[in-house]
């Protein structure tokens, strides 16, 4: 799987520095650390250009190691998450694609917030993904997206609203101009047979990829 983000945002969720994630991180032209997410910079081999947040989840070691970074510091009592603040800073660079590393797993409310933020960014024209390393989630909005997946890689289409005009190519089970209502599991646990293409006429959701779960 290949993804080349213009901007990489480091969030504080669980992260495994898989080869795919390290490769994607290395292609970003701008790296922003959101609060405690700075701890992932070393594992991914990147140097943040900006450190954003209220700094309530940063340990003393990272405060010392990354003391030279430019900061945008906010009070703890604020009306946006650190991920949102980092995304706002990223949008000033006019990215076409964005990756939240460490955006999956951890506290459920933050994970759900990160997923919906990714969809909101995609609806603004920024191709957006989140990754923990083994697991990736791509925001799915019209007109759709394409991914180059190795044969046997598990993936799922998860509706976050009613999906209209859904066409799916490149999976063991394909769809043609289908309706996928909110709450439907019909798009779950497919297997890639190579490049996967999704066309979507209306609605929004996620394309979730289990990069570590390739079937034998």
Helices and strands as residue ranges (DSSP letters): E 7-10, H 19-26, E 30-34, G 35-40, H 41-44, E 50-53, H 60-65, E 71-73, H 82-91, E 97-101, H 108-123, E 127-131, E 135-141, E 144-148, E 154-159, E 163-171, E 175-180, E 190-199, E 204-210
